[in-house]
Amino acid sequence: MLLLKGARLVDPQLGLDSIANLLIDGERIAAVGTDVTAPQGAQVRDMSGKVIMPGFIDVHVHLREPGQEYKETIATGSRAAVKGGFVGVAPMANTNPVCDTGSRVTFLLEREQEEAVCRIHPIGACTKGLKGETLAEIGDMVAAGAVAFSDDGRGVQDDGVMRRVMDYVKMFDKCVMSHCQREDLVGSGVVNEGVVSTRLGMAGWPAAGEEIQISRDIALSNLTRCKLHIQHITTAAGVELVQRAKAAGIPVTCEVTPHHLFLCEDDIGVDYDTNLKMNPPLRTAKDTKALQEALIRGDIDCVATDHAPHAAHEKALEFELAPFGTTGLESAVALLMDRLVNSGRMGYDRLVQVLSVNPRKVLGLEPLRLEAGAIADLSIVDPNAKLIVGEGGFESKSANSAFLGWELSGAPSDVYVGGVARMIDGKLV
């Protein structure tokens, strides 16, 4: 048994925010309270000054296995997740081969057992080969353990195909996670269309290419009543579309990434830093401010990293040729702590909502609470810890972070997965 003593425990599901002790017995929480003591022979850890919360889940990552293990693997990606304070991740289906059958979902879950240090929640493809033409083997994947479905990386272009996807996924009470991108509008765009794309002389990517597809998918969700989750939302107008849909009773949720929260198109300079090339692109400073405000007031449901590792030689190409994406697992929680929580703009209760409670709802996972009998999946932060992004290297195989060198205050310190310590005092176990 293990007693975590004297930490601040925060769980808005229980109305809990107080200094207390938490006792772990095996894989579950045995007791929570100020009067909880350590039984004879139990290990005791003084957690004074730290904050214990229900374990964080990242609903949108790319672990690259199978097919691109030189960028990331289940093993390295899960280590990066734990280092960043997460107890679980949901890898997208755009691997090689694509995760579009039950056997490929089974492969991921077998690799989880063999190599992972956090939980893996597989996302299956909506269409075969992510081609947007015919349905993937959705029922087979559900039976194997897929928790949701997405063609992330492209998005389903054909309206009729997307309608059939939603009709089919709804039968299993799962969620369709949508990468909203109208390819006929986006074309060869690499940065947000506007002043910056003109200044830098690069092809523009209009916000309308995202917003039009958000509108379409909301309409299809209303038609089919299938649960819809909008991935990596980037504009104020996109958030307004989701707000109106929710008000109308349409089952839609959305996520935002740290890079769209804390960076904008103006950060792309004449050095053409390819770590700032992502899909969808960084938008305007006005959009960034609107996204932060929407997250704080509750209009955005989740923060997800869209962790997209790439090898150094790939990101060393010219901006137009380099692949889209930034890593994010090891910096996301620290960024939220530094920019929103420690600054007083957002409370720990909201942090738990966007990193634990709502992500579990999106993926259809059982609720996780800080109470006796619950699984001991815990994310613990030290508000006073200092982190320089990239200093000392990454647990990820790749280092293409958009936040390299950022000095942050407040960072994950400890992670427990099923009662097993995966990180203690900032060091992986």
N, C-alpha and C positions, 0 to 999 in steps of 0.2 A: 504493500500500500504506500501511497505518496500523499503528503499533505502540502499543498501550496498555501503558504501562510501570509496573511497581511496584504494581499493585493486588492486593488480596486476591481470589483466584478461588475461588468456592465452587460445587461441583457434586456433590451426594451420589450421583448416579448413577455417578460415577467415583471416589468416595472422595477427591475433590479439595477441599482447604481449605488454601491456602498463598499466599504472596506470590510472584507470577510475572508474566511478560509474555505478552501475547496479540497475535499478528500477524494482521491482516485483509488479505486479498487479494481484491478484488472483493466478492462477496456472501458469501464463505465465510471461515471461520477457517483460516489457513494453518499456524499453529504455536502451541503453548502450552508455556511452560517458563521456568525461571529463566535459561537460557542463550540464549534467543531474542533476537536483536538485529535492528535495523532495517536492511534492505537500503539500498543507496545510493538516494537520492531519496525514500525513504519519509517520511511524516509521523510524528512522534513526539509522543505526549501523555503527560505525567506524571500518573498516576492514583493517586499515593501517598495512602493514607488512605481510598480508596474501595473498594467491594466490587462485583465483577463477577459476575453470575449469568446462567444461561440465561433468555431473555426471558420476562417474565410475560404470562399470558393471563387475561383476565377472561371467564369463561364465561357471564355473565349481565348484559347491558346493554340499555337501550332507547335507540335512536338517533333514533326518531320519524320518520325519513324512509323512505317517503313519507307525506304526509298531515298532519303536524304540525311542519313545518319551523320554525315560530315558536318551538318549544321546543328543538329540536336538529336537526342535520343530520349526514350522514356526515362532512362536513368538520370541523365544530366538535366533534363527539363523538370523532373520532379524534385531534384535537388535545388534547382533555381527557385522553384515554387516555395519550398520550405524556407529557403534563405529569405524569401520575400514575405514570409508570414502566412502562407496559404497551406491549408490542410488537404485541398483537392483542386483539380483542374479538369476542364472539359476540352479535350483536343478536337480540333476541326478535322473534317474528313478529307481534306485536299492533300493526301499523302500519295505515294506511288508504290503499290496500286492504291486507288481511291478506296476509302472505307465505305463500300456500298453493298456489302453482303454480310450475313451473319457471321461467317467464318472470319472476316476481317475485324469485326467487333470482338470476337472471341480472342483473336490474336492480341489485341490491345490489352484485354483483361488478363490474359496469360502473362504478358510482359509486365503488367502491373504487379502481379504476384512475384515475379522473378526479380524485377529490377527497381521498382518505384519505391520511394520513401514517403509519398503522399497518395491520396486516393485519385484514381483515374475514372472519369465519367465520360465514356465515348459518345461523340456526336456522329451520327450516320449521315451519309449523303442523301439529298432529296432525289437526285436523278443519277442514272448510271454514268459513271465516269465524269460526273459534274458537267455533262454536256448539255443539260437542259432540255433533253429530248424525250426520254422515257423514264418512268419511275424506277428508282432503285428498289432493292428488295427490303422494303420498309418493315413488313411484318416479321421477316426473318431476323432483321437487326434488332427489333424490339425484343424478340424471344431470346436473343443472345445477350442483351443488356444495354443497348443503345438508349440514351435518356432523352435525346432530342435530335432534330434533323436540320441540316444546313448545307447549301452549296457554297459556303463562304469562300471568297476569293474571286467569285464571278457574280453569283446571283442568278436566279432563274429568269431568263429574258422573256420567254413565251407566257402570255397571260393564261392561256388554257392549260398549259402544263402546270403552272403554279397553282391553279385552281384544283387540279387533280391531286397534286401533292397534298394540299390542305385537306381535301376531302378524305384522303386515305389516312393521313397522320391523325386526324381527329378521331378516327375509329379506335385508336390506341390511347387516346387522351394524352398525347404528347404535344410538344411545341415545335413549330417551324421557326427557325432562327434565320432571319433574312438579311443578306448582304444587298443593300439597296443601291443598285448601280445600273443605269440605263446605258448600255454599251454604245448604242447609236448616238447618244448625246456626248458621252465622255470621250469617245474616240481614243486618240493617242495622248490625252491629257496627262500631265505629271504633277502639276501644282494647281492650286485653286485659280479659277479663271477670274482675272481682274487686274488691278494695278500691278501686283507683284509679278504675275505671269508676264505681263507686258514689259516691266522693268528688266526682268531676267531673261527675256527672250525665249521662254519655254511654253510648250503647248498647255493651254488652260483646260481645267476640269470644272465645268460649271456646277454650282450647287444644285441646280435644277435636275441634273442627272441623278442625284440622290433623292431629292424631295418628290419627284414624280413617281418614283418606284415605291417610296414610303406610302404615298397616297393610294397607289394601286393595291399594295399588299394589305393595307387597312381595309379597303373595299372588299377584297377577297376574304379577309378574316370575318368581316361582317356577314358576307354571303354564306360562308361555310361554317362559321362559329368555331373555327380552329384557332387554338392559341397561337399568337404571333409575337415574336420577339424581334425588335429592330436592332440590328447590330451596329456598333460604332457610329452612333448618331453624331453629326458634326455641325448642324446649323440651328439657329434659333427657330427658323421656320419649320424645320423637321420636328423639333420638340413641340411646337404648337399643334402640328398635325396629330401627334400622339396624344397630347392633352385632350384635344377635341374628341378623339376616338374613345378614350377612356370615359369621358363625360357622357358619351352616347352608349356606354355599356359594351363596347367592343373589347374582346379579350386580348389587349395588346400591351406589351411592356417594351422597355428600351434600355440600352446600355450606353455608356460613354467611356472612352479611354483616357488615361492620364495625359497622353500627348495632345489630345484634342481639348482637354481641360486647361492645360498649362502652357501650351505653345500655340503660335498662330503663324500665318503665312509670312508675317514681317520678320520672323526669326530665320528665314531662309535668306542668306546673304550671298555676296558675290563669290564666296568660297564654295558655293554649291555643295554644301554638306549633305551627302546622300543618306546619312542617318535621319535626316528630316524629310525623306521621301517615303510617304506611306499612302496606303489605299484604305479609305478615302483620304484625300490630302488635308493638310492643315488649312483651316479656313481663316476668316478675318478675326481681328482682335475683338470686334463686336460680338461675333459668334462665340468666341472663347468665354467672354464675360457672361453671356447669356447661358451657356452650358453650366458654368459654375453656379450661377444663381438657381438654375433649374434643379441641379443636383441637391443643393442645400435645402430648397423648399419642398422637395419630394416628387418633382415631376419626372425625374429620371430615376429608374429603378435600381440599376446596378452600375458599378464600375468594373470594367473588364479590360485586361491589358492588350488583347490582340497580340500577344507575345509572338513575334515573327523573326526568329533568328536566321541570319545569313552569314556565310563565310566572309572573311576580310577581303578576299580577292574579288568577291562579287560586288561588295559595296564600294570597292576602289574604282569601279567603272565610272564613265561619264554619267551625269545625273539622269539623262534620258534613258540610258541603258541599264543602270543599276536596278536591282529588284526593289519592290516596295516593301516597307516594313521596318519596325524597330522592336528590339527586345523590351520587356516591361515587367517581368515577374519580380525581379529583385529590387525594383525601385518604386513600384506603384503605391504600396502602403505607406512608405516613408514620404512620398510626395503628398499624399492626402493628409498625413499627420502634420507635415511642415506647413503646407500652404493653406489648409482649411481648419484642422483641429487645433493645433497649437496657436494658430493665429486668432482663435476664438470665433471663427466664422461658422463652424459646424461642430456639433457635439458628438461624443462617442456613441450616443444612441443612434444617430444617423449613420455613423461609420459602420456600425453593426448591421443596419438595415441594408446598406448598399453592397456590403462585402460578404454577408452571411445569410441573413433572413431572405432577402429577395432573390439572390442567386439560387438558393435551394428551391424556392417556389418556381422559378423559371424552368429549372431542370426536373421538377417533379420529385425532389428528394424529400425524405422525412424531415420535419423541423428539428433543429438542433438547439437545445437550451441549456443554460447553466443551472441544472436541477438534478436531484438524486434520480438515478436510473438512466440518465441520458448518456449517450456515447461520449467519451472524453476526447473529443476533437476540439482543441483549444488553440486560439491565436492570441499571443501575448505581446504587447508592445511596451517599450520603455520610452515615455515621452521626452526624456532627457538625453537619449542616445543620439550620437552624431554619426552621420553617414555621408561620405563623399562617394557619389555614384561612380563605380568603376575602379575605385582605389583598392588595390590588392587583387584585382581581377574579378571574374564572375564565376559562379557555379555553372551557368550556361556554357555551352561550347562556343557561343558567339558573343561578340562584344559590340554589336551595332545598336547601341543605346542612344536615343535622342537626348538623353540627359547626362551624358558623360561630364564628370567634373562638378556637377551640381552639389552644393553643400546643403544638407538637409538636417533638420532637428526633429527627432522622434522617429523611431524605427522598430521593426519587429525584433524581439529578443529571444522568444521561446515559442516552440510549436510542439504540441502533443497530438498524435494521430492514434486514435483508439487506445489512449492511455500510455502510449509509447513515446518517449521523448525523441523528437527528431531534430530539434535545435534547442540548445541551452546557452543562455547568455550570449547569443549572437553567433555561436559556433555549431555547425552541424554535428550531430552525434553519429 
